[in-house]
Amino acid sequence: MSATFDLKALRASFDPAACAEASPPVHPGEILREEFMVPLGLSAGQVAKALGLPRSRIERIVREEIGISTDTALRLAKLFGTTPQLWTNLQASFERETLLAEIGPELERITPVPRTA
């Protein structure tokens, strides 16, 4: 016998905001490490040398201690054949989500300026 379910009820119970809150924001260093460096067998020193940057900068990014600057995003894009926007968007998204968690209650107290017709 096949199981039945109410698709409409299932959709109504899905709260995208709650799902987003359930997982922490992804740091761009995690993406660099897990999606690029590990699969390609690259060390922080190798990436830094290819980018013309200090090894400590790449190490700190992949340890998620610092973010990715526009300068680094441009270099990473060239090295890995991506776009600079990939890296800057990852950074902006991480910062936005992290900050929203911190100042969300303050934002709730802000009254939007009414639009005039």
N, C-alpha and C positions, 0 to 999 in steps of 0.2 A: 504494500500500500504506500502511495506517495504522500509525503508530508505537504500540507498546504500552509500558506502564510498570507497575511494581509499586507500587500505591498504598500498600500496607502498608509497604513499604520506604521510600518517600518520606516517609510520616508519621513513621516511626521515626527518620529522619535529621534531622528538623526539631527544632531545639533553641530553644524560645522565649527562653531566657535568653541564648543566644549572639546571637540577633537583637536583643534589647534592648540588649546591650552594644555592638553594631556602630554604633549611632547615638547621638550625644550627646543628653542631655536637652534638651528645648525650653524656652527661657526664655519666660516670659509676655510679655515685651517684643516678642519676635518675632511672637507671635500678634497682639498689639495693632497692631503695625506692618503686618504682611503681610495680615492677615485683616480689619482694620477701617480703619485710617488710609489705607493706599495705595488700596484699592478705592473708598473714599469721597472720596479726594482731600483728606484732612485733614492739616494740619500740626500739629506739636506745640503750637504757639502757639494754634491754634484749639481743640484738644482741651483744653488747659490752661485756656483762658478759659471754655469751656463747663462745665468741672468746678470752676472756682473754685480752681485750684491754680497754683503757680508753673510757668512753662514749663519751667524747668530740670528739674523732677521728671519730666515726661513725656519730655523729651529723654533723660534718664538711663535711664529705663525702656526706651525703644525702642532705645537703644544697648546695652542689656543690662548696664548697670553697677549698677543697683539693682533690687530686687524690687518687687512690688506689695503694698502694705499693705492691711489690711482697709478702711481709710478710702478708699483709692483704688479698691479693688474695688467698694465700694458705689457710688461715683460713676460708675465705668465701666459698671457694670450699668445704672444709670439712663440714662446717655447712649446706650448702644448697644442697650438693650432686651434685655439678657441677665440672668443671675442673678449675684449676688455670688459664689456658689459656683463658677461657671465660673472666675473670676479667682483666687479663693483656692485652688481645687483645682489650677489650673495652677502657681501659686506653690509650693504644698506638694509637688507632684510633682517640680518642678524641684529644690527644695531636698533632697528625699529622695534622688533619683537622684544628685545631685552629691555629697552627703555619703556615700552608700553607696559610691561609687567611692573616696572618700578613706579611710573607716574600715572598709571591708569586712573586711580581714584581722583587725582588732581584734575585730570582731563574731564572727568565726569562733572566737575563743578563749574566748568567753563560754559557760559551761555553763548551760543553762536549769535553773531550779528545778523539781524533780520535782513533779508534781501528786499530791495525796493523794486517795484514793478516799473 
